[in-house]
Amino acid sequence: MTDKIYYLATMPFESACQINILPEHHPAAQLHGHSYLASVRVPVLIDQKNINDSRGSDELPVEPVAFLKEHLAHTLAPLNYTLLNNHLSIPTDENLARWVHQKIDLDGIERVAIQSTHDSGVDLDKRGHAHIWRRYRFEAAHQLPNVPEGHQCGRMHGHGFEVILHANQNLNSTADESAADMGVDFGLMDRLWQPLHEQLDYTCLNDIKGLENPTSEVLANWIWQQLKPQFSQLSWVTVYETHTSGCHFDGRHYRIWKEQRFESALKLKRVARGDKRRQLHGHSYLIRLHLTAELDAVMGWTVDYGDVKALFKPVYEQLDHHRLDQLEGIEDADVTHLLYWIKNQMAHTLPQLDRIDLFETPGCGAILCWGEEGPALPD
């Protein structure tokens, strides 16, 4: 598939709201507040000329991620420390995402996301199709019975598992539509999840029928099979086995990811004169590797997370605690060039790799994708 580059920017804001269309006893019907996160994602189609025109300058433009952050901050400024009901009549996460998409005054927006809490949010795609998500947690033990002797996962151990349920909203609504058009309520997802939580929490997963080999992939499939018959809107199940690795399942395809952090210094060349990033500076980067593969019927996984980490290690050691602008064969150390450099380094060692996310600062960076994208992961 053709390579696709997306740039991302994320900004926080503080607002109060009241969802008046909900029943009086519903917590969100009362006046309350959130520490929101808003993010936008655009393809590389936002070119240099558009950026220059928007800044009234013919000189080398700002780097695209900074450009996006500037636009998003300007868009969100009227919402910060205000009552959202003064800006839109029904300030649900979905309607707020639509408001941001309308107000940002930027062509080519591919995705707008609103995260109102650590455990819930919405992603709005370029077609106006909304996907809501809700996060849950349970504590459990497990071991993988089919791994080679000496593999750490063959020993009984435990995790604080996190599960995200993704659901198609598919309303294409406006902020002024009625209560009947509100769509999937997070309360419904909570009620559907509760019986599974009671089965999974404070147990040994191996003792549950269907989870005798409880890899992330098998667990995601098991949850899908329990919920999909009664929850037709379910679109993906995401299982975090640890904070840095997990699996998505949509009823057909498995996608896993493994993430790491590295600390690096750099100078940028392709930024405007006077831009501070021309001088030596640094970031705590987050990189997330996404892989797609068929499920191994014996092992119960697509690719071992440990193998992904081991195969990436030679590249990681060139990135961590080094100057990125001095990497062999790289033109510049911006996220675009870094993503292509990493992809080229990994092309032969990890053929299942089909997407790389790279963030310079929390929620701000770029995605290089040459396969199916899968659902977005919340910040």
Rosetta blueprint (number, residue, H / E / L):
1 M L
2 T L
3 D L
4 K E
5 I E
6 Y E
7 Y E
8 L E
9 A E
10 T E
11 M E
12 P E
13 F E
14 E E
15 S E
16 A E
17 C E
18 Q L
19 I L
20 N L
21 I L
22 L L
23 P L
24 E L
25 H L
26 H L
27 P H
28 A H
29 A H
30 Q L
31 L L
32 H E
33 G E
34 H E
35 S E
36 Y E
37 L E
38 A E
39 S E
40 V E
41 R E
42 V E
43 P E
44 V L
45 L L
46 I L
47 D L
48 Q H
49 K H
50 N H
51 I H
52 N H
53 D H
54 S H
55 R H
56 G L
57 S L
58 D L
59 E L
60 L L
61 P L
62 V L
63 E L
64 P H
65 V H
66 A H
67 F H
68 L H
69 K H
70 E H
71 H H
72 L H
73 A H
74 H H
75 T H
76 L H
77 A H
78 P H
79 L H
80 N L
81 Y L
82 T E
83 L E
84 L H
85 N H
86 N H
87 H L
88 L L
89 S L
90 I L
91 P L
92 T L
93 D H
94 E H
95 N H
96 L H
97 A H
98 R H
99 W H
100 V H
101 H H
102 Q H
103 K H
104 I L
105 D L
106 L L
107 D L
108 G L
109 I L
110 E L
111 R E
112 V E
113 A E
114 I E
115 Q E
116 S E
117 T E
118 H L
119 D L
120 S E
121 G E
122 V E
123 D E
124 L E
125 D E
126 K L
127 R L
128 G L
129 H L
130 A E
131 H E
132 I E
133 W E
134 R E
135 R E
136 Y E
137 R E
138 F E
139 E E
140 A E
141 A E
142 H E
143 Q L
144 L L
145 P L
146 N L
147 V L
148 P L
149 E L
150 G L
151 H L
152 Q H
153 C H
154 G H
155 R L
156 M L
157 H E
158 G E
159 H E
160 G E
161 F E
162 E E
163 V E
164 I E
165 L E
166 H E
167 A E
168 N E
169 Q L
170 N L
171 L L
172 N L
173 S L
174 T L
175 A L
176 D L
177 E L
178 S L
179 A H
180 A H
181 D H
182 M L
183 G L
184 V L
185 D L
186 F H
187 G H
188 L H
189 M H
190 D H
191 R H
192 L H
193 W H
194 Q H
195 P H
196 L H
197 H H
198 E H
199 Q H
200 L H
201 D L
202 Y L
203 T E
204 C E
205 L H
206 N H
207 D H
208 I L
209 K L
210 G L
211 L L
212 E L
213 N L
214 P L
215 T L
216 S H
217 E H
218 V H
219 L H
220 A H
221 N H
222 W H
223 I H
224 W H
225 Q H
226 Q H
227 L H
228 K H
229 P H
230 Q H
231 F L
232 S L
233 Q L
234 L E
235 S E
236 W E
237 V E
238 T E
239 V E
240 Y E
241 E E
242 T E
243 H L
244 T L
245 S E
246 G E
247 C E
248 H E
249 F E
250 D L
251 G L
252 R L
253 H L
254 Y E
255 R E
256 I E
257 W E
258 K E
259 E E
260 Q E
261 R E
262 F E
263 E E
264 S E
265 A E
266 L E
267 K L
268 L L
269 K L
270 R L
271 V L
272 A L
273 R L
274 G L
275 D L
276 K H
277 R H
278 R H
279 Q L
280 L L
281 H E
282 G E
283 H E
284 S E
285 Y E
286 L E
287 I E
288 R E
289 L E
290 H E
291 L E
292 T E
293 A L
294 E L
295 L L
296 D L
297 A L
298 V L
299 M L
300 G L
301 W L
302 T L
303 V L
304 D L
305 Y H
306 G H
307 D H
308 V H
309 K H
310 A H
311 L H
312 F H
313 K H
314 P H
315 V H
316 Y H
317 E H
318 Q H
319 L H
320 D L
321 H L
322 H L
323 R E
324 L H
325 D H
326 Q H
327 L L
328 E L
329 G L
330 I L
331 E L
332 D L
333 A L
334 D L
335 V H
336 T H
337 H H
338 L H
339 L H
340 Y H
341 W H
342 I H
343 K H
344 N H
345 Q H
346 M H
347 A L
348 H L
349 T L
350 L L
351 P L
352 Q L
353 L E
354 D E
355 R E
356 I E
357 D E
358 L E
359 F E
360 E E
361 T E
362 P L
363 G L
364 C E
365 G E
366 A E
367 I E
368 L E
369 C E
370 W L
371 G L
372 E L
373 E L
374 G L
375 P L
376 A L
377 L L
378 P L
379 D L
